Amino acid sequence: MKLNNKKSLAAKTLGVGKKRIVFNNEMLQEIKEAITKQDIKDLVKSGAIKIKEKKGRRKVKKRKTKRREGKIKKRVKERKQKYVKVTRKLRSYIKELKKQNKLSREEYKELRKKIKARVFKSAAQLKEYLTKMKSESKK
C-alpha cells in the first residue's frame, strides 16, 4: 500500500520533512481515508501519525585558545613595537645632532650600531652616554 501522497500532505501540514513522518501500521486504513489537512491533524492527535525527532548534530563549542608553546606571538609583537619606537626616537635624535655638526660621521655610525644592538633603553641613557663621551674626549 503506497501512501506517498498522504506522507507529503502530512509533511506540508505539520511543517516537517517526509522522512520524519511515521505511520502507525494498525491505523493505515484511517490514514488512507484522510483527505484534508484537518484530517491529518486529527490523526496526529489520535496517534496514527507520529513525527520523529530531529537528528541534528551536537553543537561543538569553540575551544578557547590557551597560551602554550608556539603561542607567544602577542609578546613578540609588543616587544618589537617597543623596540621600533625607541629605535626611531634615538635614530632621529642622533640624526639631528649630526645635522648640527655635534657628531662626526664615525661617531654617528658607531651610535647607530649601538642603537641597533639595543645598548640604550631610552633617550635619557643615550644623552648620558654622549655627555660621558664628550667629557672623555676633552680630557
Z-matrix of the N, CA and C atoms (Angstrom, degrees):
N
C 1 1.453
C 2 1.527 1 108.91
N 3 1.343 2 116.43 1 119.20
C 4 1.446 3 121.32 2 -179.00
C 5 1.521 4 109.43 3 -93.22
N 6 1.316 5 114.17 4 126.47
C 7 1.462 6 119.65 5 179.28
C 8 1.536 7 110.49 6 -124.52
N 9 1.323 8 116.66 7 34.19
C 10 1.468 9 120.77 8 -177.62
C 11 1.529 10 112.01 9 -62.25
N 12 1.331 11 116.11 10 -41.46
C 13 1.468 12 119.41 11 179.61
C 14 1.521 13 111.24 12 -64.84
N 15 1.330 14 116.08 13 -39.20
C 16 1.470 15 120.16 14 179.06
C 17 1.536 16 109.96 15 -66.38
N 18 1.337 17 115.04 16 -37.12
C 19 1.468 18 119.56 17 -179.82
C 20 1.527 19 110.14 18 -66.32
N 21 1.333 20 117.06 19 -43.41
C 22 1.467 21 119.91 20 179.42
C 23 1.528 22 110.76 21 -67.63
N 24 1.326 23 118.31 22 -35.89
C 25 1.468 24 121.69 23 176.46
C 26 1.529 25 109.67 24 -64.04
N 27 1.316 26 116.87 25 -44.02
C 28 1.471 27 121.08 26 178.74
C 29 1.525 28 110.47 27 -63.55
N 30 1.338 29 116.46 28 -40.42
C 31 1.467 30 120.54 29 -179.93
C 32 1.527 31 110.87 30 -62.71
N 33 1.334 32 115.87 31 -43.96
C 34 1.462 33 120.23 32 178.19
C 35 1.520 34 111.29 33 -64.16
N 36 1.324 35 115.24 34 -44.61
C 37 1.468 36 120.76 35 -176.81
C 38 1.526 37 111.56 36 -63.55
N 39 1.310 38 115.71 37 -44.56
C 40 1.473 39 120.44 38 -174.17
C 41 1.527 40 113.07 39 -90.45
N 42 1.326 41 115.69 40 -9.89
C 43 1.464 42 118.99 41 177.27
C 44 1.516 43 113.49 42 72.39
N 45 1.346 44 116.13 43 36.38
C 46 1.461 45 121.00 44 177.77
C 47 1.525 46 108.77 45 -130.20
N 48 1.336 47 116.37 46 172.64
C 49 1.452 48 120.35 47 178.97
C 50 1.520 49 111.58 48 -78.42
N 51 1.346 50 116.81 49 158.74
C 52 1.467 51 121.62 50 -179.39
C 53 1.518 52 111.80 51 -61.87
N 54 1.314 53 116.19 52 -33.91
C 55 1.467 54 120.12 53 -177.27
C 56 1.528 55 112.19 54 -67.39
N 57 1.311 56 117.46 55 -21.42
C 58 1.468 57 120.41 56 -178.79
C 59 1.523 58 113.28 57 -86.77
N 60 1.326 59 117.44 58 -11.19
C 61 1.467 60 121.45 59 -179.17
C 62 1.534 61 109.03 60 -83.70
N 63 1.351 62 116.17 61 130.43
C 64 1.477 63 121.48 62 177.34
C 65 1.524 64 107.76 63 -128.68
N 66 1.349 65 114.46 64 129.10
C 67 1.474 66 119.68 65 178.32
C 68 1.520 67 109.43 66 -95.41
N 69 1.344 68 115.05 67 143.24
C 70 1.460 69 121.31 68 175.37
C 71 1.535 70 107.65 69 -80.39
N 72 1.350 71 116.00 70 122.91
C 73 1.478 72 120.27 71 -174.77
C 74 1.530 73 112.90 72 -62.20
N 75 1.313 74 117.85 73 -27.56
C 76 1.468 75 120.53 74 -178.01
C 77 1.525 76 112.38 75 -76.60
N 78 1.322 77 117.17 76 -19.47
C 79 1.465 78 120.27 77 -176.54
C 80 1.533 79 111.67 78 -113.94
N 81 1.313 80 118.20 79 25.99
C 82 1.468 81 121.56 80 -177.07
C 83 1.524 82 112.20 81 -61.87
N 84 1.320 83 116.60 82 -33.51
C 85 1.471 84 120.10 83 -179.30
C 86 1.527 85 110.48 84 -63.49
N 87 1.338 86 116.99 85 -41.99
C 88 1.476 87 120.30 86 179.86
C 89 1.529 88 110.33 87 -67.29
N 90 1.334 89 115.43 88 -37.86
C 91 1.474 90 119.92 89 179.28
C 92 1.517 91 109.95 90 -64.89
N 93 1.336 92 115.91 91 -38.78
C 94 1.456 93 120.92 92 -179.01
C 95 1.529 94 111.22 93 -63.72
N 96 1.313 95 117.71 94 -32.23
C 97 1.465 96 122.39 95 -178.70
C 98 1.528 97 112.68 96 -81.26
N 99 1.331 98 118.17 97 -15.06
C 100 1.475 99 121.21 98 -178.16
C 101 1.519 100 110.16 99 -67.61
N 102 1.348 101 114.60 100 132.62
C 103 1.460 102 119.57 101 -177.63
C 104 1.531 103 110.55 102 -121.93
N 105 1.309 104 117.65 103 -40.82
C 106 1.467 105 121.06 104 -173.35
C 107 1.536 106 111.21 105 -99.49
N 108 1.303 107 113.58 106 168.87
C 109 1.466 108 119.48 107 177.37
C 110 1.524 109 110.47 108 -65.38
N 111 1.310 110 115.87 109 -35.65
C 112 1.468 111 119.72 110 178.87
C 113 1.532 112 110.20 111 -63.75
N 114 1.342 113 117.50 112 -38.55
C 115 1.464 114 120.70 113 176.47
C 116 1.525 115 110.40 114 -59.24
N 117 1.316 116 116.81 115 -42.58
C 118 1.472 117 121.87 116 -179.59
C 119 1.532 118 109.58 117 -62.99
N 120 1.337 119 116.14 118 -45.02
C 121 1.467 120 119.75 119 -179.87
C 122 1.518 121 111.20 120 -61.13
N 123 1.356 122 116.19 121 -40.17
C 124 1.466 123 120.30 122 178.50
C 125 1.533 124 110.88 123 -64.58
N 126 1.330 125 116.89 124 -39.02
C 127 1.465 126 121.27 125 179.49
C 128 1.541 127 111.20 126 -66.18
N 129 1.330 128 116.50 127 -33.03
C 130 1.471 129 120.11 128 177.36
C 131 1.518 130 109.08 129 -66.82
N 132 1.350 131 116.17 130 -42.08
C 133 1.461 132 119.99 131 178.94
C 134 1.522 133 111.80 132 -64.56
N 135 1.317 134 116.31 133 -38.31
C 136 1.473 135 120.10 134 -178.61
C 137 1.538 136 112.27 135 -76.58
N 138 1.352 137 117.61 136 -17.29
C 139 1.457 138 120.51 137 177.99
C 140 1.509 139 114.19 138 98.63
N 141 1.344 140 118.35 139 6.44
C 142 1.462 141 121.23 140 178.50
C 143 1.529 142 110.50 141 -73.47
N 144 1.329 143 115.77 142 -31.15
C 145 1.463 144 121.22 143 177.93
C 146 1.527 145 107.50 144 -118.67
N 147 1.318 146 114.85 145 130.49
C 148 1.466 147 119.99 146 177.10
C 149 1.519 148 108.99 147 -120.86
N 150 1.326 149 114.97 148 155.80
C 151 1.466 150 120.98 149 178.52
C 152 1.515 151 108.18 150 -114.73
N 153 1.332 152 115.79 151 124.50
C 154 1.469 153 120.35 152 177.79
C 155 1.519 154 109.57 153 -69.60
N 156 1.323 155 114.80 154 154.09
C 157 1.463 156 120.42 155 175.32
C 158 1.520 157 109.39 156 -69.76
N 159 1.317 158 115.83 157 154.16
C 160 1.464 159 120.08 158 175.44
C 161 1.515 160 108.35 159 -66.50
N 162 1.325 161 115.30 160 139.42
C 163 1.462 162 118.17 161 177.54
C 164 1.519 163 109.60 162 -75.93
N 165 1.299 164 116.49 163 -61.01
C 166 1.463 165 121.00 164 176.68
C 167 1.514 166 112.88 165 59.43
N 168 1.297 167 115.64 166 -168.02
C 169 1.462 168 121.12 167 175.42
C 170 1.507 169 107.95 168 -143.72
N 171 1.302 170 114.58 169 159.06
C 172 1.461 171 118.25 170 179.59
C 173 1.519 172 109.45 171 -69.40
N 174 1.289 173 114.12 172 142.52
C 175 1.449 174 118.48 173 177.88
C 176 1.524 175 107.79 174 -80.17
N 177 1.310 176 115.19 175 123.61
C 178 1.458 177 119.90 176 -178.09
C 179 1.515 178 108.33 177 -86.49
N 180 1.327 179 116.06 178 124.55
C 181 1.450 180 119.60 179 178.20
C 182 1.512 181 108.89 180 -77.43
N 183 1.310 182 115.53 181 137.91
C 184 1.447 183 119.99 182 -179.78
C 185 1.519 184 109.09 183 -72.77
N 186 1.323 185 114.68 184 127.99
C 187 1.463 186 119.44 185 -179.87
C 188 1.520 187 108.56 186 -74.01
N 189 1.316 188 114.86 187 131.57
C 190 1.455 189 119.06 188 176.43
C 191 1.516 190 107.33 189 -79.44
N 192 1.323 191 115.09 190 128.15
C 193 1.463 192 118.49 191 -174.94
C 194 1.517 193 110.12 192 -67.22
N 195 1.315 194 114.67 193 137.07
C 196 1.457 195 120.66 194 178.37
C 197 1.514 196 108.49 195 -107.36
N 198 1.284 197 115.94 196 152.60
C 199 1.448 198 120.53 197 -178.87
C 200 1.516 199 109.26 198 -81.83
N 201 1.288 200 115.33 199 112.88
C 202 1.466 201 121.39 200 178.93
C 203 1.521 202 108.13 201 -131.96
N 204 1.327 203 115.53 202 -164.41
C 205 1.453 204 119.69 203 175.48
C 206 1.523 205 108.03 204 -59.75
N 207 1.298 206 115.09 205 135.17
C 208 1.453 207 119.23 206 179.15
C 209 1.516 208 113.81 207 82.99
N 210 1.312 209 117.85 208 4.06
C 211 1.465 210 120.47 209 -179.05
C 212 1.527 211 109.90 210 -115.47
N 213 1.323 212 117.71 211 40.96
C 214 1.460 213 119.71 212 -175.82
C 215 1.527 214 111.08 213 -115.43
N 216 1.322 215 116.99 214 25.57
C 217 1.456 216 120.40 215 -177.90
C 218 1.524 217 111.15 216 -61.87
N 219 1.314 218 116.80 217 -36.86
C 220 1.459 219 120.65 218 -176.95
C 221 1.525 220 110.19 219 -61.84
N 222 1.332 221 116.16 220 -45.64
C 223 1.462 222 119.68 221 -179.31
C 224 1.520 223 110.73 222 -62.69
N 225 1.307 224 116.92 223 -42.04
C 226 1.463 225 121.05 224 179.71
C 227 1.516 226 109.36 225 -61.41
N 228 1.319 227 116.50 226 -43.47
C 229 1.455 228 121.33 227 -177.92
C 230 1.526 229 110.44 228 -61.95
N 231 1.336 230 117.03 229 -45.27
C 232 1.464 231 120.99 230 -179.88
C 233 1.523 232 110.67 231 -62.57
N 234 1.338 233 115.21 232 -43.00
C 235 1.462 234 120.20 233 -178.61
C 236 1.529 235 110.04 234 -64.17
N 237 1.325 236 116.43 235 -40.14
C 238 1.460 237 120.33 236 -179.27
C 239 1.528 238 110.38 237 -67.30
N 240 1.331 239 116.27 238 -41.42
C 241 1.463 240 119.33 239 179.91
C 242 1.528 241 110.48 240 -60.83
N 243 1.324 242 115.47 241 -41.58
C 244 1.461 243 119.94 242 179.29
C 245 1.530 244 109.73 243 -63.43
N 246 1.323 245 116.52 244 -44.49
C 247 1.473 246 122.03 245 178.90
C 248 1.522 247 110.18 246 -59.32
N 249 1.323 248 116.62 247 -45.91
C 250 1.466 249 120.92 248 -177.49
C 251 1.523 250 110.52 249 -62.71
N 252 1.331 251 116.80 250 -43.66
C 253 1.475 252 120.26 251 -179.72
C 254 1.523 253 111.34 252 -60.54
N 255 1.344 254 115.23 253 -49.81
C 256 1.465 255 119.83 254 -177.65
C 257 1.524 256 110.24 255 -64.13
N 258 1.329 257 116.58 256 -44.96
C 259 1.461 258 121.16 257 -177.49
C 260 1.525 259 111.00 258 -61.71
N 261 1.300 260 117.23 259 -45.49
C 262 1.473 261 120.24 260 -179.52
C 263 1.532 262 110.81 261 -62.66
N 264 1.329 263 115.37 262 -42.08
C 265 1.459 264 120.33 263 -179.54
C 266 1.525 265 110.39 264 -61.56
N 267 1.350 266 116.11 265 -47.59
C 268 1.460 267 120.58 266 -177.67
C 269 1.527 268 111.74 267 -67.82
N 270 1.325 269 116.34 268 -41.08
C 271 1.470 270 119.29 269 -179.67
C 272 1.528 271 111.47 270 -63.95
N 273 1.333 272 115.30 271 -41.31
C 274 1.472 273 117.55 272 179.51
C 275 1.533 274 110.11 273 -66.08
N 276 1.335 275 117.19 274 -35.05
C 277 1.470 276 121.44 275 179.69
C 278 1.525 277 110.73 276 -64.55
N 279 1.346 278 117.14 277 -47.77
C 280 1.472 279 118.39 278 -178.62
C 281 1.533 280 111.15 279 -71.76
N 282 1.319 281 116.85 280 -25.71
C 283 1.458 282 120.23 281 175.92
C 284 1.528 283 110.26 282 -64.84
N 285 1.334 284 115.08 283 -42.27
C 286 1.469 285 120.15 284 177.24
C 287 1.526 286 110.74 285 -62.97
N 288 1.335 287 115.98 286 -42.38
C 289 1.465 288 119.78 287 179.27
C 290 1.530 289 110.79 288 -62.09
N 291 1.330 290 115.82 289 -37.40
C 292 1.467 291 120.29 290 179.60
C 293 1.528 292 110.14 291 -67.85
N 294 1.347 293 116.24 292 -39.05
C 295 1.465 294 120.15 293 178.37
C 296 1.534 295 111.12 294 -62.98
N 297 1.351 296 115.11 295 -36.77
C 298 1.473 297 120.67 296 -179.26
C 299 1.530 298 111.49 297 -81.93
N 300 1.322 299 117.04 298 3.87
C 301 1.464 300 124.38 299 -179.87
C 302 1.523 301 112.60 300 62.35
N 303 1.306 302 117.63 301 30.34
C 304 1.466 303 121.93 302 174.87
C 305 1.526 304 111.25 303 -89.76
N 306 1.344 305 115.52 304 -13.54
C 307 1.470 306 121.25 305 177.67
C 308 1.522 307 109.08 306 -126.42
N 309 1.333 308 115.38 307 139.49
C 310 1.463 309 118.54 308 173.53
C 311 1.525 310 108.95 309 -80.71
N 312 1.320 311 115.67 310 169.89
C 313 1.463 312 119.96 311 -178.35
C 314 1.527 313 111.21 312 -63.97
N 315 1.348 314 116.49 313 -40.19
C 316 1.464 315 121.11 314 -179.71
C 317 1.527 316 111.33 315 -65.67
N 318 1.336 317 115.17 316 -43.34
C 319 1.471 318 119.61 317 178.34
C 320 1.534 319 110.60 318 -62.72
N 321 1.330 320 114.85 319 -40.72
C 322 1.466 321 120.47 320 179.09
C 323 1.521 322 110.57 321 -60.55
N 324 1.335 323 116.77 322 -46.50
C 325 1.470 324 120.55 323 179.55
C 326 1.516 325 111.58 324 -62.41
N 327 1.336 326 115.65 325 -42.62
C 328 1.472 327 120.44 326 179.67
C 329 1.536 328 110.97 327 -62.52
N 330 1.335 329 115.49 328 -43.21
C 331 1.466 330 119.79 329 179.35
C 332 1.523 331 111.58 330 -64.86
N 333 1.326 332 117.32 331 -39.08
C 334 1.475 333 119.74 332 178.05
C 335 1.525 334 111.06 333 -61.08
N 336 1.330 335 115.32 334 -41.43
C 337 1.468 336 119.20 335 178.09
C 338 1.520 337 111.21 336 -63.28
N 339 1.326 338 116.39 337 -40.24
C 340 1.470 339 119.82 338 -179.78
C 341 1.532 340 111.12 339 -68.83
N 342 1.322 341 116.08 340 -36.17
C 343 1.476 342 119.59 341 177.37
C 344 1.525 343 109.60 342 -64.71
N 345 1.329 344 115.83 343 -42.48
C 346 1.457 345 120.39 344 179.34
C 347 1.524 346 111.17 345 -63.10
N 348 1.333 347 116.18 346 -34.98
C 349 1.468 348 121.59 347 179.69
C 350 1.530 349 111.77 348 -81.59
N 351 1.307 350 117.00 349 3.45
C 352 1.478 351 123.97 350 177.76
C 353 1.526 352 112.34 351 60.25
N 354 1.324 353 115.87 352 42.13
C 355 1.457 354 120.55 353 176.44
C 356 1.526 355 109.61 354 -72.14
N 357 1.343 356 115.45 355 -37.18
C 358 1.466 357 120.88 356 -178.21
C 359 1.523 358 110.05 357 -101.59
N 360 1.319 359 116.06 358 128.30
C 361 1.467 360 120.67 359 -179.88
C 362 1.534 361 111.91 360 -88.62
N 363 1.346 362 116.16 361 -19.51
C 364 1.459 363 119.08 362 -178.37
C 365 1.524 364 109.57 363 -154.14
N 366 1.315 365 115.54 364 172.62
C 367 1.459 366 121.12 365 178.97
C 368 1.528 367 109.87 366 -67.97
N 369 1.317 368 116.45 367 -33.20
C 370 1.463 369 120.49 368 179.70
C 371 1.529 370 110.55 369 -62.54
N 372 1.324 371 116.02 370 -41.02
C 373 1.463 372 120.45 371 178.56
C 374 1.527 373 110.66 372 -64.05
N 375 1.307 374 116.38 373 -40.96
C 376 1.459 375 121.06 374 179.46
C 377 1.529 376 110.24 375 -63.82
N 378 1.320 377 116.95 376 -44.02
C 379 1.470 378 120.84 377 179.70
C 380 1.519 379 110.86 378 -62.80
N 381 1.316 380 115.82 379 -40.32
C 382 1.471 381 120.52 380 178.10
C 383 1.530 382 110.12 381 -62.45
N 384 1.314 383 116.17 382 -42.76
C 385 1.465 384 121.93 383 179.14
C 386 1.528 385 110.20 384 -62.17
N 387 1.336 386 115.86 385 -42.17
C 388 1.461 387 120.39 386 -179.55
C 389 1.524 388 111.40 387 -65.23
N 390 1.331 389 117.14 388 -40.40
C 391 1.468 390 119.81 389 178.55
C 392 1.530 391 110.60 390 -63.88
N 393 1.348 392 116.70 391 -41.10
C 394 1.469 393 120.35 392 177.40
C 395 1.531 394 109.87 393 -62.88
N 396 1.330 395 115.58 394 -43.39
C 397 1.455 396 120.99 395 -177.83
C 398 1.534 397 110.62 396 -62.98
N 399 1.322 398 116.92 397 -42.11
C 400 1.475 399 121.60 398 179.82
C 401 1.527 400 110.42 399 -67.08
N 402 1.365 401 115.71 400 -40.20
C 403 1.476 402 118.49 401 -178.84
C 404 1.525 403 110.32 402 -68.06
N 405 1.314 404 118.46 403 -34.24
C 406 1.464 405 122.08 404 178.69
C 407 1.515 406 110.72 405 -70.83
N 408 1.323 407 117.43 406 -36.32
C 409 1.463 408 120.46 407 -178.93
C 410 1.538 409 111.45 408 -71.15
N 411 1.346 410 117.14 409 -28.26
C 412 1.466 411 122.04 410 179.08
C 413 1.525 412 110.57 411 -72.08
N 414 1.326 413 116.99 412 -33.05
C 415 1.469 414 120.37 413 -176.41
C 416 1.469 415 113.29 414 -69.84
